[in-house]
Structure formats: structure tokens, C-alpha cells
Amino acid sequence: MGEMGAISGTRGHPQGEARILVVDDDPDIRAVLEKCLASEGHVVALAESGSRALELLECSIPDIIILDVLMPQMDGFATCERIKSRFAAENMPMLVFMTALGDHDSMQRAYQLSTDEFLVKPFRREELLLRIGSLLRIRRLKQELVAKYEGACLQNAALLHAKKEAEALLRIVMHDLAGPLGVILLNAEYLIRESSFPEDAKNVARDIVSCTSSMQRTIANQLDLLRANRGELTVHPFPADITPIFAEAAEEISRRARFRRPRVRLDVPSPAPSVPADVELLKRVLATLLDNAVKHSAVGGEIVLGVRALEGGGAEVRVQDEGPPIPEGSLKKIEGRDLAFCRLIAEAHGGRMRIQEIQPRGKALCIELPGIE
């Protein structure tokens, strides 16, 4: 009686050989199957009972198990159930039941056990080898798919680990930057208030304040992006008076980008609609959108900061510039991390960010914010 040796690596040999376990209480059937399968180069192990088959499976896992249905003590079905309880689906050997011609009850039971193939006694050598070959091709394809899936899982796990490490490093760097930036900001503001300081020097200090505030805003935006990606970003919207928020944003961008001399025009209806938003986040969104508008506008170009009420409640805030037009629907193709932050903030409010092409030239980035229920 042949026995399967210990298996390492993949089951089944590259030349097409396979490890096959034949389980049948009839020694003549076992001998015929062993001779037929071994002639094709397969490694064959024989078991005269279900219990013996289970013992062999403790030592090695075959590619295919050929099970006779009718065996004393433990029949093929009981043996099959015991085998299935031992293996995960991806490691399960291919199962072939041997049944007598016309044994429809056994075939139906085998179907219920999700068998892979049937052999009807008496069987022909050619039929046996064709079915075994077909099962081996299926099994090897399945093993390749499992290997690719496991490889993809490992790659995904490695990417997730690298992403977490990068995020942790980014948080550390941003935390370490926050302290020095705060000191720079305080000293620059002190110089602006110092009466003995010349006006030209104060203007330089104002530039320092503007740039430092911009860096602080960028750090806050990136930290919020990390929180949003982890599902930890929360917003606290309430109806806000947009007029002073717009005025402050316009004044800041005019000072921050004074060398480009943007002409900021406010387009606010009277009475101005209240905007349902987390005010601090909205201020950062406006500053980011205005920076983007200045970057894409000519020197001295007009930038419109507008708002309108939406039907059914809520409001739309827009920043319009005279830069090159961008087709509607292409926002995600052109957004960097800054615009990604604006989009995520809009979505965190339950709204959306969209792009609108302005004719004959220009575009508007629009933030739609729903009403507060």
C-alpha cells in the first residue's frame, strides 16, 4: 500500500504529477486505480477505510481524494464530512466519489456535499484520466488565485502599515512645527504693535504674520485630512453671519497676496443668507480657495467671493477667478491636498464641492452646505 510523503511547498508537481489518495475497501479497485494513476506519474496512496484515510491525512495533504461511497463502518459520505471539517476551503483537496451505475440516491447525496466529480463503476481508464486531468487544472488555477489573493493581501497590509507610519511621522513633524511657528507669530505681532518700529519694517512683520498664519492653516488642514481619512473628523455647524467672515477673508488674502494685487469683490445679497457651517473650518476653506484663485489668476485679476441661498435650505459659497477654465466634473482630476481638504470639509457637513465653468473665461469652486435640521 502506497503512502504519501511529507509535502512542502505547493502540492502537485510542475510536470503535471499529483498526489492522489484512493479510499476503497475493495483491494482490486485500489490496485486498478493505483496502476492506472501511477502510470501517468501521479503519487498514489491507498486506504482501505475511511478511518485509515483520516490517519493518512494527518501526515500529508493530497491534491485529490477518490472516495468509494459504500464502505463498512464509515462510508464515503461520513468520511467526506470528516475531511471537510478539517480543511479550510482554500486548502480542501478535490473530492471524487465512486458510485455504482444507476445509484441516483448516492449521487444526489454527493451533490449536497459539494463534491467535485463522480466516477461511475465500472469506469474506463481514459475517462478516469480525463477527469483527473480536468480536476488538476481546476485545482491549480484555484491555487494560483489563492496565491495571488494572499500576495495582494500582504501588499495591502504593507501599504497600510507604511501609510500609518507616514501619518504618524507627519503628525509628529506638524506638532513640532506648531511651537516655533507660534513663537514667530507672537514676535511678529509684537513688532507690528511697537510704536517705535518704522512702517516699512512693520509691513515686513505683517508679511511674516501672514505667511506664518498660512503655514499654521496648512498644518491644521493636513491634520484634519488625516482625521477625515480615519473617520475621526467632526464638524459643529450652526447658522453663521457670512458678511463679516467674507470681509475678513478678503482682507487677509489682499494682505497675503499683495504683490499680485488681487481685486476681491464680495457678491453678497441683501439680506445675506445665513450659512450653516462650522465657522472655523469655513474660514480655513475660504482662505484655501482664495489662495487657489490667486495662484490661477493674472496679476491684478478679479476674484469674486459670493454666496447664495439654496432651495430647500442651506447655502452655496463660491470663489470665482479669471484663470483658465476647467470642465465641470473634473474636480478630482485637478485637486491637490488643499482642495481635497475643502472637498472633505464640504462632505463632512453633508454637502459637496463642485466646479463651475465661467464663460468666456474663468471658473468657480463652489461649496454647497445643506440646511441644519
DRENBAGU-228564 format. One record per residue (C-alpha): residue in three letters; x, y, z; residue number from 1. Coordinates in steps of 0.2 Angstrom, whole numbers, plus 2048, in hexadecimal, padded with zeros to 3 digits. Layout:
DRENBAGU-228564
+---------+-----+-----+-----+-----+
! residuo !   x !   y !   z ! num !
+---------+-----+-----+-----+-----+
!     ALA !   X !   Y !   Z ! NUM !
...
+---------+-----+-----+-----+-----+
***
This chain:
DRENBAGU-228564
+---------+-----+-----+-----+-----+
! residuo !   x !   y !   z ! num !
+---------+-----+-----+-----+-----+
!     MET ! 800 ! 800 ! 800 !   1 !
!     GLY ! 807 ! 811 ! 7FB !   2 !
!     GLU ! 808 ! 81F ! 807 !   3 !
!     MET ! 80A ! 832 ! 803 !   4 !
!     GLY ! 81B ! 83A ! 809 !   5 !
!     ALA ! 81C ! 84A ! 812 !   6 !
!     ILE ! 817 ! 859 ! 807 !   7 !
!     SER ! 820 ! 869 ! 807 !   8 !
!     GLY ! 81D ! 878 ! 7FC !   9 !
!     THR ! 80F ! 876 ! 7EF !  10 !
!     ARG ! 805 ! 866 ! 7ED !  11 !
!     GLY ! 806 ! 85F ! 7DC !  12 !
!     HIS ! 816 ! 85E ! 7D2 !  13 !
!     PRO ! 81A ! 86A ! 7C3 !  14 !
!     GLN ! 81B ! 85B ! 7B7 !  15 !
!     GLY ! 808 ! 858 ! 7BA !  16 !
!     GLU ! 80A ! 84B ! 7C7 !  17 !
!     ALA ! 7FE ! 84B ! 7D6 !  18 !
!     ARG ! 7FC ! 843 ! 7E7 !  19 !
!     ILE ! 7ED ! 838 ! 7E7 !  20 !
!     LEU ! 7E5 ! 82F ! 7F5 !  21 !
!     VAL ! 7DA ! 820 ! 7F0 !  22 !
!     VAL ! 7CE ! 81A ! 7FE !  23 !
!     ASP ! 7C5 ! 80A ! 7FA !  24 !
!     ASP ! 7C2 ! 7FA ! 804 !  25 !
!     ASP ! 7C3 ! 7EF ! 7F4 !  26 !
!     PRO ! 7D6 ! 7EA ! 7F2 !  27 !
!     ASP ! 7D3 ! 7E7 ! 7DF !  28 !
!     ILE ! 7CC ! 7F9 ! 7DC !  29 !
!     ARG ! 7DB ! 800 ! 7E6 !  30 !
!     ALA ! 7E7 ! 7F6 ! 7DC !  31 !
!     VAL ! 7DF ! 7FB ! 7CB !  32 !
!     LEU ! 7DF ! 80E ! 7D0 !  33 !
!     GLU ! 7F0 ! 80E ! 7D6 !  34 !
!     LYS ! 7F7 ! 806 ! 7C6 !  35 !
!     CYS ! 7ED ! 811 ! 7BB !  36 !
!     LEU ! 7F2 ! 821 ! 7C4 !  37 !
!     ALA ! 804 ! 81D ! 7C8 !  38 !
!     SER ! 807 ! 81A ! 7B5 !  39 !
!     GLU ! 804 ! 82C ! 7B2 !  40 !
!     GLY ! 811 ! 831 ! 7BF !  41 !
!     HIS ! 805 ! 835 ! 7CE !  42 !
!     VAL ! 80A ! 831 ! 7E0 !  43 !
!     VAL ! 7FC ! 825 ! 7E6 !  44 !
!     ALA ! 7F8 ! 820 ! 7F8 !  45 !
!     LEU ! 7EB ! 813 ! 7FC !  46 !
!     ALA ! 7DF ! 811 ! 80B !  47 !
!     GLU ! 7D4 ! 803 ! 80E !  48 !
!     SER ! 7C8 ! 80D ! 819 !  49 !
!     GLY ! 7C2 ! 81E ! 81E !  50 !
!     SER ! 7CB ! 81D ! 82E !  51 !
!     ARG ! 7DB ! 818 ! 826 !  52 !
!     ALA ! 7D9 ! 827 ! 81A !  53 !
!     LEU ! 7D7 ! 833 ! 828 !  54 !
!     GLU ! 7E8 ! 82C ! 830 !  55 !
!     LEU ! 7F1 ! 82F ! 81F !  56 !
!     LEU ! 7EA ! 841 ! 81F !  57 !
!     GLU ! 7F3 ! 844 ! 82F !  58 !
!     CYS ! 804 ! 842 ! 826 !  59 !
!     SER ! 801 ! 84A ! 815 !  60 !
!     ILE ! 7F4 ! 853 ! 80B !  61 !
!     PRO ! 7F0 ! 84C ! 7F9 !  62 !
!     ASP ! 7EA ! 855 ! 7EA !  63 !
!     ILE ! 7DC ! 849 ! 7E7 !  64 !
!     ILE ! 7D2 ! 83D ! 7F2 !  65 !
!     ILE ! 7C9 ! 82F ! 7E9 !  66 !
!     LEU ! 7BB ! 828 ! 7F5 !  67 !
!     ASP ! 7B1 ! 819 ! 7F3 !  68 !
!     VAL ! 79F ! 81C ! 7F9 !  69 !
!     LEU ! 79B ! 80B ! 800 !  70 !
!     MET ! 7A8 ! 806 ! 80D !  71 !
!     PRO ! 7A5 ! 7FD ! 81E !  72 !
!     GLN ! 7A5 ! 806 ! 82F !  73 !
!     MET ! 7A8 ! 817 ! 827 !  74 !
!     ASP ! 7A1 ! 81A ! 816 !  75 !
!     GLY ! 7A7 ! 826 ! 809 !  76 !
!     PHE ! 79B ! 834 ! 80F !  77 !
!     ALA ! 7A0 ! 833 ! 821 !  78 !
!     THR ! 7B2 ! 833 ! 81C !  79 !
!     CYS ! 7AF ! 842 ! 811 !  80 !
!     GLU ! 7A7 ! 84C ! 81F !  81 !
!     ARG ! 7B5 ! 848 ! 82A !  82 !
!     ILE ! 7C2 ! 84E ! 81D !  83 !
!     LYS ! 7B8 ! 85E ! 81A !  84 !
!     SER ! 7B8 ! 862 ! 82C !  85 !
!     ARG ! 7CB ! 862 ! 82C !  86 !
!     PHE ! 7CF ! 86D ! 81E !  87 !
!     ALA ! 7CC ! 87F ! 81A !  88 !
!     ALA ! 7C4 ! 882 ! 809 !  89 !
!     GLU ! 7D4 ! 888 ! 800 !  90 !
!     ASN ! 7DE ! 878 ! 806 !  91 !
!     MET ! 7D0 ! 86B ! 803 !  92 !
!     PRO ! 7D6 ! 85D ! 7F8 !  93 !
!     MET ! 7CB ! 859 ! 7E8 !  94 !
!     LEU ! 7BE ! 84C ! 7ED !  95 !
!     VAL ! 7B9 ! 83E ! 7E1 !  96 !
!     PHE ! 7AB ! 832 ! 7E5 !  97 !
!     MET ! 7AA ! 820 ! 7DE !  98 !
!     THR ! 799 ! 81A ! 7DC !  99 !
!     ALA ! 790 ! 80C ! 7D3 ! 100 !
!     LEU ! 787 ! 80E ! 7C3 ! 101 !
!     GLY ! 775 ! 814 ! 7C6 ! 102 !
!     ASP ! 778 ! 818 ! 7D9 ! 103 !
!     HIS ! 76F ! 829 ! 7D8 ! 104 !
!     ASP ! 76C ! 82A ! 7EB ! 105 !
!     SER ! 77F ! 82A ! 7ED ! 106 !
!     MET ! 782 ! 837 ! 7E0 ! 107 !
!     GLN ! 775 ! 842 ! 7E7 ! 108 !
!     ARG ! 77D ! 841 ! 7F8 ! 109 !
!     ALA ! 78E ! 844 ! 7F1 ! 110 !
!     TYR ! 787 ! 854 ! 7E8 ! 111 !
!     GLN ! 781 ! 85A ! 7F9 ! 112 !
!     LEU ! 793 ! 858 ! 800 ! 113 !
!     SER ! 79A ! 863 ! 7F2 ! 114 !
!     THR ! 7A4 ! 855 ! 7EA ! 115 !
!     ASP ! 7B0 ! 85A ! 7DC ! 116 !
!     GLU ! 7AD ! 84B ! 7D0 ! 117 !
!     PHE ! 7A6 ! 839 ! 7CF ! 118 !
!     LEU ! 7AC ! 829 ! 7C8 ! 119 !
!     VAL ! 79F ! 81C ! 7C4 ! 120 !
!     LYS ! 7A5 ! 809 ! 7C5 ! 121 !
!     PRO ! 7AA ! 801 ! 7BA ! 122 !
!     PHE ! 7B5 ! 80F ! 7B3 ! 123 !
!     ARG ! 7C0 ! 810 ! 7A5 ! 124 !
!     ARG ! 7D3 ! 815 ! 7A6 ! 125 !
!     GLU ! 7D1 ! 823 ! 79A ! 126 !
!     GLU ! 7C2 ! 82B ! 7A3 ! 127 !
!     LEU ! 7CB ! 82A ! 7B4 ! 128 !
!     LEU ! 7DA ! 833 ! 7AD ! 129 !
!     LEU ! 7D0 ! 840 ! 7A4 ! 130 !
!     ARG ! 7C7 ! 844 ! 7B4 ! 131 !
!     ILE ! 7D6 ! 844 ! 7BF ! 132 !
!     GLY ! 7DF ! 850 ! 7B2 ! 133 !
!     SER ! 7D0 ! 85C ! 7B2 ! 134 !
!     LEU ! 7D0 ! 85C ! 7C5 ! 135 !
!     LEU ! 7E2 ! 860 ! 7C6 ! 136 !
!     ARG ! 7E1 ! 86E ! 7BA ! 137 !
!     ILE ! 7D3 ! 875 ! 7C5 ! 138 !
!     ARG ! 7DC ! 872 ! 7D5 ! 139 !
!     ARG ! 7EC ! 87B ! 7CF ! 140 !
!     LEU ! 7E2 ! 88A ! 7C8 ! 141 !
!     LYS ! 7DA ! 88B ! 7D9 ! 142 !
!     GLN ! 7EB ! 88A ! 7E2 ! 143 !
!     GLU ! 7F2 ! 898 ! 7D6 ! 144 !
!     LEU ! 7E3 ! 8A3 ! 7DB ! 145 !
!     VAL ! 7E5 ! 8A0 ! 7ED ! 146 !
!     ALA ! 7F8 ! 8A4 ! 7EC ! 147 !
!     LYS ! 7F4 ! 8B4 ! 7E3 ! 148 !
!     TYR ! 7E7 ! 8B9 ! 7EF ! 149 !
!     GLU ! 7F2 ! 8B5 ! 7FE ! 150 !
!     GLY ! 800 ! 8BF ! 7F5 ! 151 !
!     ALA ! 7F4 ! 8CE ! 7F3 ! 152 !
!     CYS ! 7EF ! 8CD ! 805 ! 153 !
!     LEU ! 801 ! 8CE ! 80A ! 154 !
!     GLN ! 805 ! 8DC ! 7FF ! 155 !
!     ASN ! 7F5 ! 8E5 ! 805 ! 156 !
!     ALA ! 7FA ! 8E2 ! 817 ! 157 !
!     ALA ! 80C ! 8E9 ! 813 ! 158 !
!     LEU ! 804 ! 8F8 ! 80B ! 159 !
!     LEU ! 7F9 ! 8FB ! 81A ! 160 !
!     HIS ! 807 ! 8F9 ! 826 ! 161 !
!     ALA ! 812 ! 906 ! 81C ! 162 !
!     LYS ! 803 ! 912 ! 81B ! 163 !
!     LYS ! 801 ! 911 ! 82E ! 164 !
!     GLU ! 813 ! 914 ! 831 ! 165 !
!     ALA ! 813 ! 923 ! 825 ! 166 !
!     GLU ! 804 ! 92A ! 82D ! 167 !
!     ALA ! 80C ! 928 ! 83E ! 168 !
!     LEU ! 81C ! 931 ! 838 ! 169 !
!     LEU ! 812 ! 93E ! 830 ! 170 !
!     ARG ! 808 ! 942 ! 841 ! 171 !
!     ILE ! 819 ! 942 ! 84A ! 172 !
!     VAL ! 821 ! 94F ! 83D ! 173 !
!     MET ! 811 ! 95A ! 83D ! 174 !
!     HIS ! 811 ! 959 ! 850 ! 175 !
!     ASP ! 823 ! 95E ! 851 ! 176 !
!     LEU ! 820 ! 96C ! 845 ! 177 !
!     ALA ! 811 ! 974 ! 84E ! 178 !
!     GLY ! 81C ! 97A ! 85D ! 179 !
!     PRO ! 829 ! 984 ! 853 ! 180 !
!     LEU ! 81C ! 98B ! 847 ! 181 !
!     GLY ! 812 ! 991 ! 857 ! 182 !
!     VAL ! 821 ! 99A ! 85D ! 183 !
!     ILE ! 825 ! 9A2 ! 84C ! 184 !
!     LEU ! 813 ! 9A8 ! 84B ! 185 !
!     LEU ! 813 ! 9B0 ! 85D ! 186 !
!     ASN ! 824 ! 9B9 ! 859 ! 187 !
!     ALA ! 81E ! 9BF ! 849 ! 188 !
!     GLU ! 80D ! 9C6 ! 850 ! 189 !
!     TYR ! 818 ! 9CE ! 85E ! 190 !
!     LEU ! 822 ! 9D7 ! 851 ! 191 !
!     ILE ! 812 ! 9DD ! 848 ! 192 !
!     ARG ! 80C ! 9E5 ! 859 ! 193 !
!     GLU ! 81C ! 9ED ! 85D ! 194 !
!     SER ! 81A ! 9FF ! 85A ! 195 !
!     SER ! 82D ! A03 ! 858 ! 196 !
!     PHE ! 82E ! 9F6 ! 84A ! 197 !
!     PRO ! 82F ! 9FE ! 838 ! 198 !
!     GLU ! 820 ! 9FB ! 82D ! 199 !
!     ASP ! 82A ! 9F2 ! 81F ! 200 !
!     ALA ! 830 ! 9E6 ! 82D ! 201 !
!     LYS ! 81E ! 9E4 ! 833 ! 202 !
!     ASN ! 819 ! 9DF ! 821 ! 203 !
!     VAL ! 826 ! 9D2 ! 822 ! 204 !
!     ALA ! 820 ! 9CC ! 832 ! 205 !
!     ARG ! 80E ! 9CB ! 82B ! 206 !
!     ASP ! 815 ! 9C0 ! 81D ! 207 !
!     ILE ! 81C ! 9B5 ! 82A ! 208 !
!     VAL ! 80C ! 9B4 ! 833 ! 209 !
!     SER ! 803 ! 9B0 ! 823 ! 210 !
!     CYS ! 80F ! 9A2 ! 81E ! 211 !
!     THR ! 80F ! 99B ! 82F ! 212 !
!     SER ! 7FC ! 99B ! 830 ! 213 !
!     SER ! 7FC ! 992 ! 81F ! 214 !
!     MET ! 808 ! 985 ! 825 ! 215 !
!     GLN ! 7FE ! 982 ! 835 ! 216 !
!     ARG ! 7EE ! 980 ! 82A ! 217 !
!     THR ! 7F7 ! 974 ! 81F ! 218 !
!     ILE ! 7FC ! 969 ! 82E ! 219 !
!     ALA ! 7EA ! 96A ! 835 ! 220 !
!     ASN ! 7E3 ! 965 ! 824 ! 221 !
!     GLN ! 7EF ! 956 ! 822 ! 222 !
!     LEU ! 7EB ! 950 ! 834 ! 223 !
!     ASP ! 7D9 ! 951 ! 830 ! 224 !
!     LEU ! 7DC ! 947 ! 820 ! 225 !
!     LEU ! 7E4 ! 939 ! 82A ! 226 !
!     ARG ! 7D5 ! 93A ! 836 ! 227 !
!     ALA ! 7C9 ! 939 ! 828 ! 228 !
!     ASN ! 7D2 ! 92A ! 820 ! 229 !
!     ARG ! 7D0 ! 921 ! 831 ! 230 !
!     GLY ! 7BE ! 926 ! 833 ! 231 !
!     GLU ! 7C2 ! 931 ! 842 ! 232 !
!     LEU ! 7BE ! 942 ! 83B ! 233 !
!     THR ! 7AE ! 94A ! 843 ! 234 !
!     VAL ! 7A6 ! 95B ! 83E ! 235 !
!     HIS ! 79B ! 966 ! 849 ! 236 !
!     PRO ! 790 ! 970 ! 83D ! 237 !
!     PHE ! 785 ! 97E ! 842 ! 238 !
!     PRO ! 77D ! 98D ! 838 ! 239 !
!     ALA ! 78B ! 99A ! 835 ! 240 !
!     ASP ! 78B ! 9AC ! 830 ! 241 !
!     ILE ! 795 ! 9AB ! 820 ! 242 !
!     THR ! 798 ! 9BD ! 81D ! 243 !
!     PRO ! 7A6 ! 9C0 ! 82A ! 244 !
!     ILE ! 7AE ! 9AF ! 826 ! 245 !
!     PHE ! 7AF ! 9B4 ! 813 ! 246 !
!     ALA ! 7B6 ! 9C5 ! 818 ! 247 !
!     GLU ! 7C3 ! 9BE ! 823 ! 248 !
!     ALA ! 7C8 ! 9B1 ! 815 ! 249 !
!     ALA ! 7C9 ! 9BE ! 808 ! 250 !
!     GLU ! 7D4 ! 9C9 ! 813 ! 251 !
!     GLU ! 7E0 ! 9BB ! 817 ! 252 !
!     ILE ! 7E2 ! 9B5 ! 805 ! 253 !
!     SER ! 7E5 ! 9C7 ! 7FF ! 254 !
!     ARG ! 7F3 ! 9C9 ! 80D ! 255 !
!     ARG ! 7FA ! 9B7 ! 80A ! 256 !
!     ALA ! 7FB ! 9B9 ! 7F7 ! 257 !
!     ARG ! 7FE ! 9CC ! 7F6 ! 258 !
!     PHE ! 80C ! 9CA ! 7E9 ! 259 !
!     ARG ! 7FF ! 9C2 ! 7DD ! 260 !
!     ARG ! 7F2 ! 9D0 ! 7E1 ! 261 !
!     PRO ! 7E2 ! 9C5 ! 7E0 ! 262 !
!     ARG ! 7D2 ! 9CF ! 7DE ! 263 !
!     VAL ! 7C6 ! 9C6 ! 7EA ! 264 !
!     ARG ! 7B4 ! 9CA ! 7E7 ! 265 !
!     LEU ! 7A7 ! 9C4 ! 7F4 ! 266 !
!     ASP ! 796 ! 9BE ! 7EC ! 267 !
!     VAL ! 78B ! 9BD ! 7FB ! 268 !
!     PRO ! 778 ! 9C0 ! 7F9 ! 269 !
!     SER ! 76E ! 9CB ! 805 ! 270 !
!     PRO ! 769 ! 9C4 ! 810 ! 271 !
!     ALA ! 777 ! 9B8 ! 811 ! 272 !
!     PRO ! 772 ! 9A5 ! 813 ! 273 !
!     SER ! 779 ! 99D ! 823 ! 274 !
!     VAL ! 785 ! 98F ! 81F ! 275 !
!     PRO ! 783 ! 97F ! 829 ! 276 !
!     ALA ! 796 ! 97B ! 82C ! 277 !
!     ASP ! 7A3 ! 978 ! 839 ! 278 !
!     VAL ! 7AA ! 98A ! 838 ! 279 !
!     GLU ! 7BC ! 986 ! 83C ! 280 !
!     LEU ! 7BD ! 978 ! 82E ! 281 !
!     LEU ! 7B3 ! 984 ! 822 ! 282 !
!     LYS ! 7C0 ! 991 ! 825 ! 283 !
!     ARG ! 7CE ! 985 ! 821 ! 284 !
!     VAL ! 7C5 ! 97F ! 811 ! 285 !
!     LEU ! 7C2 ! 991 ! 80B ! 286 !
!     ALA ! 7D5 ! 995 ! 80E ! 287 !
!     THR ! 7DA ! 985 ! 804 ! 288 !
!     LEU ! 7CE ! 989 ! 7F6 ! 289 !
!     LEU ! 7D4 ! 99B ! 7F5 ! 290 !
!     ASP ! 7E6 ! 996 ! 7F5 ! 291 !
!     ASN ! 7E2 ! 98A ! 7E6 ! 292 !
!     ALA ! 7D9 ! 998 ! 7DD ! 293 !
!     VAL ! 7E8 ! 9A4 ! 7DF ! 294 !
!     LYS ! 7F4 ! 996 ! 7D8 ! 295 !
!     HIS ! 7E9 ! 994 ! 7C8 ! 296 !
!     SER ! 7E6 ! 9A6 ! 7C5 ! 297 !
!     ALA ! 7F0 ! 9B3 ! 7BC ! 298 !
!     VAL ! 7F8 ! 9C1 ! 7C6 ! 299 !
!     GLY ! 7EA ! 9CD ! 7CB ! 300 !
!     GLY ! 7DC ! 9C1 ! 7C6 ! 301 !
!     GLU ! 7CB ! 9C1 ! 7CD ! 302 !
!     ILE ! 7C6 ! 9B4 ! 7DA ! 303 !
!     VAL ! 7B3 ! 9B3 ! 7DF ! 304 !
!     LEU ! 7AF ! 9AD ! 7F0 ! 305 !
!     GLY ! 79C ! 9A9 ! 7EF ! 306 !
!     VAL ! 78E ! 9A1 ! 7F8 ! 307 !
!     ARG ! 77C ! 99C ! 7F4 ! 308 !
!     ALA ! 76E ! 993 ! 7FD ! 309 !
!     LEU ! 769 ! 982 ! 7F7 ! 310 !
!     GLU ! 757 ! 97C ! 7F4 ! 311 !
!     GLY ! 752 ! 971 ! 802 ! 312 !
!     GLY ! 75E ! 979 ! 80E ! 313 !
!     GLY ! 771 ! 97B ! 810 ! 314 !
!     ALA ! 77C ! 986 ! 806 ! 315 !
!     GLU ! 78A ! 985 ! 7F8 ! 316 !
!     VAL ! 79A ! 98E ! 7FB ! 317 !
!     ARG ! 7A5 ! 991 ! 7EB ! 318 !
!     VAL ! 7B6 ! 998 ! 7E7 ! 319 !
!     GLN ! 7B7 ! 99D ! 7D4 ! 320 !
!     ASP ! 7C7 ! 9A2 ! 7CB ! 321 !
!     GLU ! 7CC ! 9A7 ! 7B9 ! 322 !
!     GLY ! 7D8 ! 999 ! 7B7 ! 323 !
!     PRO ! 7D8 ! 98B ! 7AA ! 324 !
!     PRO ! 7C7 ! 983 ! 7A9 ! 325 !
!     ILE ! 7C5 ! 971 ! 7AF ! 326 !
!     PRO ! 7B7 ! 965 ! 7A9 ! 327 !
!     GLU ! 7AA ! 961 ! 7B5 ! 328 !
!     GLY ! 7AB ! 950 ! 7BD ! 329 !
!     SER ! 7BE ! 950 ! 7BD ! 330 !
!     LEU ! 7C1 ! 956 ! 7CF ! 331 !
!     LYS ! 7C9 ! 946 ! 7D5 ! 332 !
!     LYS ! 7D5 ! 946 ! 7C6 ! 333 !
!     ILE ! 7DC ! 957 ! 7CB ! 334 !
!     GLU ! 7DB ! 958 ! 7DE ! 335 !
!     GLY ! 7EB ! 957 ! 7E9 ! 336 !
!     ARG ! 7EB ! 955 ! 7FB ! 337 !
!     ASP ! 7E4 ! 966 ! 7FE ! 338 !
!     LEU ! 7D5 ! 964 ! 7F4 ! 339 !
!     ALA ! 7D3 ! 953 ! 7FA ! 340 !
!     PHE ! 7D2 ! 95B ! 80B ! 341 !
!     CYS ! 7C4 ! 966 ! 805 ! 342 !
!     ARG ! 7BA ! 958 ! 7FD ! 343 !
!     LEU ! 7BB ! 94D ! 80D ! 344 !
!     ILE ! 7B5 ! 95C ! 818 ! 345 !
!     ALA ! 7A6 ! 95E ! 80C ! 346 !
!     GLU ! 7A2 ! 94C ! 80D ! 347 !
!     ALA ! 7A5 ! 94C ! 820 ! 348 !
!     HIS ! 797 ! 959 ! 821 ! 349 !
!     GLY ! 78C ! 94D ! 816 ! 350 !
!     GLY ! 78F ! 958 ! 807 ! 351 !
!     ARG ! 79A ! 958 ! 7F8 ! 352 !
!     MET ! 7A7 ! 962 ! 7EE ! 353 !
!     ARG ! 7A5 ! 964 ! 7DB ! 354 !
!     ILE ! 7AD ! 96E ! 7CD ! 355 !
!     GLN ! 7A4 ! 97A ! 7C2 ! 356 !
!     GLU ! 7AB ! 980 ! 7B1 ! 357 !
!     ILE ! 7A9 ! 993 ! 7AF ! 358 !
!     GLN ! 7A7 ! 999 ! 79D ! 359 !
!     PRO ! 7B0 ! 9A1 ! 794 ! 360 !
!     ARG ! 7BE ! 99E ! 7A0 ! 361 !
!     GLY ! 7C0 ! 998 ! 7B2 ! 362 !
!     LYS ! 7BA ! 98B ! 7BE ! 363 !
!     ALA ! 7B1 ! 98B ! 7CF ! 364 !
!     LEU ! 7B4 ! 97E ! 7DD ! 365 !
!     CYS ! 7A4 ! 97C ! 7E6 ! 366 !
!     ILE ! 7A0 ! 975 ! 7F8 ! 367 !
!     GLU ! 78E ! 970 ! 7FA ! 368 !
!     LEU ! 789 ! 96E ! 80D ! 369 !
!     PRO ! 778 ! 967 ! 811 ! 370 !
!     GLY ! 76C ! 96F ! 81E ! 371 !
!     ILE ! 76D ! 96A ! 830 ! 372 !
!     GLU ! 75E ! 95F ! 835 ! 373 !
+---------+-----+-----+-----+-----+
***
